[in-house]
Amino acid sequence: MRRIDLCRAKPGYCTACDIHTLDGKLLLAAGTRLTDEIITQLRNYRITDIYIEDDLSRGITVVEAIKEEILVDIKSKVKDIMTSDGVKLLLVFWLTNMFYLLKGITCMANPFKHPR
């Protein structure tokens, strides 16, 4: 098996590993033959690379440093954190301050209070 960028995937390639969403939902099982439609759907899910089985890599096993289940769990938790209200508030605070810095105002903006 070998890892390739999704942009290099072609119809007919065979997936060597299961492919999951960030939420851990199974998109494709190992052994699935790719089609143009499947490749487009993977792009829509923001999948950037996949493992394929082909003549070039037949018999080669890639040993992952971190198990796929653990990666799926980590990705899901990072997504939860990045979409939480605390991170959204921090982003608003940062963007507000960047706006003031770009306008030449050096005071820190309070995200809970509108400037007067």
N, C-alpha and C positions, 0 to 999 in steps of 0.2 A: 504494500500500500504506500501511497505517497500523498503529500499535502500539496494542493494547488490553490492559487487564487481563483475565486469564482469567475472572474473575468476571462480565465483561460479554459473554463469548463465548456465541453462540447456535447451536443446530443449523442447519446450512445455510451458515454462514460458511465461506469458503474460505481456507485458509492461504496466505500469500504467500511464506513462507520455510520451509526445513526446520526441524524442531524436534528438538533433541538432548537426551539425558540429560547429567548432569554427567560421566559417563564417556565421552561422545562418541558414544554409540550413537544411531543415527537412530530417532526415535519416529514422526515423520510427515514425509512429503515435502511440498514446496510443491505447492499445488494440491489438497490433500486437503479434502474437504467434512467439516465437523465434525458429529458426532452427540452425543447426550447421553452415550453410553458413552465416546466418545473424550475429551470434556471431563472426565469423571470420571477417566479414566486419566491425563490430563495433570495434574490436581490431585494424584493419588496420587504422581506423579513430582515434585511440588513445583514444577511450572512455574507461574510467576506472571503472565507476559504473553506475548503472541504477536503476530505480524504477520498481518494479514488483507488480502485484496483485496476491495473492494466498490465500489459506484457512487460513494460519497463520495470515495474516494481513488484511483479509476481514473486511471492515467497518472502518478501521483505516485510517484517513486522516492526511498526513504529511503537516504541515503548513510551507512553506518555508519562511525564513527571507527575502530573496530577490527573486523577481519574476523571472521566467525563462527567460522572454524577456530581462530583465535588465542584467542577467548573460550572455546571448548570446551576447548582445551588448558589455559588458565589455570584454569578451573573444576575440571578434573580434578586438576591439581597442588595446588590449594588443598584439595580434598577429601582427597587423599593426606596432605598435611601435617596437616590437622585430625584425621585418624584415626590418626596415627602414635603410637607408644608414648611418645615424648617429650612430645607435647602432652597425652596422657592423664595422664602423671605430673605435668606442670605443673598440670593441672586438679585433680588429687587434692591436690596441695600447696596450691593456692589455696583449695579448698573446706575443707580441714583448718584452714587459718589463719582463714578466715571463721568456722568453727564455734567456734574458740577465742576469736575477737574477740567474737562474739555472747554467749559465756558469760562475758565479762569478763576473759579471760586474755590478757595482752598479749605473751607470749613467742611467738617464731616456732616453729611446729611443724616437725619434721623428718619428711618423708614416708617415710623409710626406717626409722624407729624409733618404736615406740609410746610415748606418754607414760606415766609411772608415777605 
